[in-house]
Amino acid sequence: MSIHRVIFRFDFKANFEIVDRPGEIMRILDDVSDGFWDELREASQNRRIMAVYKKAERERVARFIAVEPTAIYGVMESMAGWPLEDLEANRVESFRVLLRLVTKLFERFQITDLSRAGLRLIHLGTPLDRIERLRSVFRQKVATEVSSHIEKNLGEIADFGFGFEGMNEDKIHYRVSFGPYLDQESQKWFQEFGADFTAEGDPNLIFDLDLFEHDISLPSGSAARWMRPLFARAKASLHSIEAYIGGAVHESGRV
């Protein structure tokens, strides 16, 4: 199972030392191998310092990290995707570097208490060659009475999806949505590449999983250590949902 977009975000109370030391933040972000970033800059909006990398043709990956007085966040995108198991085991080099930079920033600016910490993963799958039958399967799972009222008053339904929100016993909140995927939706889901995003394998199913916690203290300041159990939960839930959809698609083909 491949993940095509990874987003992480850590929010904290205003840290005014971040405002006072933009040069030091840039030095920390620049402590990477040559070519890891295309650009390192300061933006006036939100007193943000950003580092950016994007290669659409050869590597087909993009990444960035941003530091603000109240948040540190970053994104990675890949048209090929990264194996979820490698992300969980911290074997993806570029992601490991990003988390190392986050941890260095936490340590330097003594950030331990977070008002919110979140990890969001987007996965593209291909349970069926024809998206038309996949849409049919999703429609069967939606209450037909509701569908008929929508179509009667608004017009024919072109797409379907499911969305759920909740919280588990460890007080980890989640938002998960999934449904059929079309290439023209790339600008909605993959903002770094936008219309240039072309996933390998012609996927027609998308999963969007957001896991987050409120009011926590990081274990020894390590972003990677905090993420590890979230990746494990993500792997179990995404595998389970995709297997169910694959089974439903298989059953529909036998009717």
C-alpha positions in Angstrom: 0.0 0.0 0.0 1.5 3.3 -1.1 0.9 6.8 0.4 1.0 9.6 -2.1 0.7 12.6 0.2 1.8 13.0 3.8 1.0 16.0 5.9 2.1 16.7 9.4 1.3 19.7 11.6 2.2 20.7 15.2 0.5 23.6 16.8 1.7 25.3 20.0 1.3 28.5 22.0 3.0 31.6 20.5 6.8 31.2 20.7 8.3 34.7 20.4 11.8 33.4 20.1 10.9 32.0 16.7 9.9 35.6 15.7 13.2 36.9 16.9 15.5 34.3 15.3 14.6 33.8 11.6 18.2 33.4 10.7 18.8 30.6 13.1 15.7 28.8 11.9 17.0 29.1 8.3 20.3 27.6 9.4 18.5 24.6 11.0 16.4 24.0 7.9 19.5 24.3 5.7 21.3 21.6 7.7 20.6 19.0 5.0 22.4 17.4 2.1 23.0 19.5 -1.1 19.9 19.5 -3.3 17.4 18.6 -0.6 15.8 22.0 -1.0 15.3 24.1 -4.1 14.5 27.3 -2.1 14.7 28.6 1.4 12.8 31.8 2.1 11.0 34.0 4.6 7.5 35.1 3.9 5.9 38.1 5.5 2.6 36.3 5.9 2.4 34.8 9.5 6.1 35.5 9.8 6.6 32.2 8.0 9.9 30.6 7.1 9.7 28.0 4.4 11.9 25.4 2.6 10.6 24.0 -0.7 11.6 21.2 -3.2 9.7 20.1 -6.3 10.7 17.9 -9.2 7.8 17.0 -11.5 9.7 15.3 -14.4 12.4 13.1 -13.1 11.8 12.3 -9.4 8.1 13.3 -9.4 8.2 14.3 -5.8 7.6 17.5 -3.8 8.1 18.5 -0.2 8.1 21.6 2.0 8.4 22.5 5.6 7.2 25.8 7.2 7.9 27.3 10.6 5.6 29.9 12.2 5.4 31.4 15.7 2.5 29.1 16.5 3.1 26.0 14.3 5.5 23.8 12.4 4.1 21.8 9.5 5.2 20.0 6.3 4.0 18.1 3.3 5.5 15.4 1.0 3.9 14.4 -2.3 4.9 11.6 -4.7 3.3 10.4 -7.9 4.8 6.9 -7.3 4.0 6.9 -3.6 5.9 5.6 -0.6 5.1 2.2 1.0 3.2 2.8 4.1 5.3 0.1 5.9 8.5 2.2 5.1 6.9 5.4 6.4 5.9 3.5 9.6 9.5 2.1 10.0 11.0 5.5 9.3 12.8 4.1 6.3 11.9 6.9 3.8 15.0 9.1 3.8 13.3 12.4 2.9 10.6 12.0 5.5 13.2 11.0 8.1 15.1 14.3 7.3 11.9 16.3 7.7 11.2 14.8 11.1 14.8 15.3 12.2 14.5 19.0 11.4 11.2 19.2 13.3 12.8 17.6 16.3 15.8 20.0 16.2 13.4 22.9 16.1 11.5 21.6 19.0 14.7 21.2 21.0 16.2 24.6 20.1 13.0 26.5 20.9 12.0 24.3 23.8 8.7 23.3 22.3 7.2 20.3 24.2 3.6 21.1 24.9 1.4 21.0 21.8 -2.2 22.2 21.5 -2.7 19.9 18.5 -0.5 17.4 16.7 -1.7 15.8 13.4 -0.8 13.3 10.7 -2.7 13.1 7.5 -2.2 10.4 4.8 -3.7 10.2 1.3 -3.6 6.8 -0.5 -4.7 6.0 -4.0 -5.8 2.5 -4.9 -7.0 0.5 -7.9 -9.7 -2.1 -6.8 -11.3 -2.2 -10.3 -10.3 -1.4 -13.9 -13.6 0.4 -14.6 -14.5 3.3 -12.3 -18.1 3.1 -13.5 -18.6 -0.2 -11.6 -16.8 1.2 -8.6 -19.3 4.1 -8.5 -22.1 1.6 -8.7 -20.8 -0.3 -5.7 -20.6 2.9 -3.7 -24.1 3.8 -4.7 -25.4 0.5 -3.5 -23.9 1.2 -0.1 -25.7 4.6 0.1 -29.3 4.6 1.2 -31.3 4.5 -2.0 -34.0 6.7 -0.6 -31.5 9.5 0.1 -30.0 9.1 -3.4 -33.4 9.3 -5.1 -34.3 12.5 -3.2 -30.9 14.1 -4.1 -31.3 13.2 -7.8 -35.0 14.3 -7.9 -34.2 17.7 -6.6 -30.6 18.4 -7.6 -29.8 16.2 -10.6 -28.0 13.0 -11.4 -25.3 11.9 -8.9 -21.9 11.7 -10.6 -19.8 10.6 -7.6 -20.0 9.0 -4.2 -18.0 8.8 -1.1 -18.0 8.1 2.6 -16.8 10.2 5.5 -16.4 9.4 9.2 -15.2 11.2 12.3 -14.5 9.8 15.8 -12.1 9.2 18.6 -10.5 6.0 20.0 -9.7 4.8 23.5 -6.3 6.6 23.4 -8.1 9.9 22.6 -6.7 10.0 19.1 -9.2 11.8 16.9 -9.7 10.7 13.3 -11.4 11.8 10.1 -11.5 9.3 7.3 -13.1 9.7 3.8 -12.9 7.5 0.8 -14.5 7.2 -2.6 -13.9 6.9 -6.4 -11.0 9.0 -7.8 -10.7 10.7 -11.1 -7.5 12.3 -12.5 -9.2 15.7 -12.9 -9.5 15.7 -9.1 -5.7 16.0 -8.6 -5.8 19.7 -8.0 -8.2 19.1 -5.0 -6.0 16.4 -3.4 -2.5 17.2 -4.5 -1.9 20.9 -4.2 1.9 20.8 -4.6 1.7 19.4 -8.2 -2.0 20.2 -8.9 -3.0 19.4 -12.5 0.5 18.0 -13.1 0.0 15.2 -10.7 -0.2 11.9 -12.5 -0.2 8.8 -10.2 1.3 5.5 -11.4 -1.1 2.6 -12.0 -4.2 4.6 -13.0 -5.8 4.6 -9.6 -9.5 5.1 -9.2 -10.0 5.0 -5.4 -8.8 7.6 -2.9 -8.5 7.4 0.9 -7.9 10.4 3.1 -7.1 9.7 6.7 -6.4 12.4 9.3 -5.2 11.4 12.8 -4.7 14.0 15.5 -4.5 14.7 19.2 -5.1 17.7 21.4 -3.1 19.1 24.4 -0.2 16.6 24.5 3.5 16.6 25.4 5.8 14.9 22.9 7.9 11.9 24.1 11.4 13.2 24.4 10.6 15.8 21.8 10.7 13.3 19.0 8.2 13.8 16.2 9.0 10.4 14.7 8.3 8.6 18.0 4.9 10.2 18.3 4.0 9.3 14.8 4.9 5.6 15.0 1.7 4.3 16.6 -0.4 6.5 14.3 1.2 4.9 11.3 0.3 1.5 12.7 -3.3 2.5 13.2 -3.4 3.9 9.7 -2.0 0.7 8.1 -4.6 -1.5 9.9 -7.5 0.8 9.0 -6.6 1.4 5.4 -5.8 -2.2 4.7 -9.1 -3.2 6.2 -11.2 -0.7 4.3 -9.6 -1.4 1.0 -10.0 -5.1 1.4 -13.7 -4.6 2.2 -14.2 -2.4 -0.9 -12.3 -4.9 -3.0 -14.6 -7.7 -1.7 -17.7 -5.6 -2.5 -16.5 -4.9 -6.0 -15.8 -8.6 -6.5 -19.3 -9.5 -5.3 -20.9 -6.9 -7.6 -19.2 -8.5 -10.6 -20.9 -11.8 -9.8 -24.4 -10.4 -9.9 
